[in-house]
Amino acid sequence: MRRRRWRARPLDEAEAYARCHGERGSDVKLVRLPPRRPRYRSILRTGEQLRRRFEERLNEREAS
């Protein structure tokens, strides 16, 4: 019969950093990044559209 192993609670980022690297010095600072800007759907293409366009450009290059 197996004994249940005791699990510690999950660590937050500061506790994990302190365990791995010791206490945090003043030279390390957590920086929150601004949210990413929205992407324009008209610019994004599907992989298939990109593949077709790439093939067209290769064919144009070979024809020249």
C-alpha positions, -999 to +999 in steps of 0.1 A: +000+000+000+013+034-009+014+063+015+001+096+003+028+121-002+024+154+015+024+183-010+034+218-002+013+246-013+022+262-046+048+290-045+042+324-058+069+340-081+087+358-053+090+327-031+102+305-061+128+331-070+140+333-034+144+295-032+163+293-065+184+324-063+184+335-027+169+367-015+161+392-042+185+421-044+177+456-054+191+449-089+161+426-097+128+443-103+096+428-116+082+449-145+046+446-156+044+449-194+015+468-210-011+447-227-003+437-263-019+459-289-047+444-309-036+427-342-052+437-374-071+408-390-065+422-425-027+418-421-028+383-406-031+355-431-037+318-427-008+295-432-023+282-465-026+318-479+010+324-470+021+292-486+002+300-518+016+336-520+051+322-514+047+297-543+035+325-565+065+346-558+088+317-564+071+310-597+074+347-607+111+345-599+116+314-620+097+329-649+120+360-650 
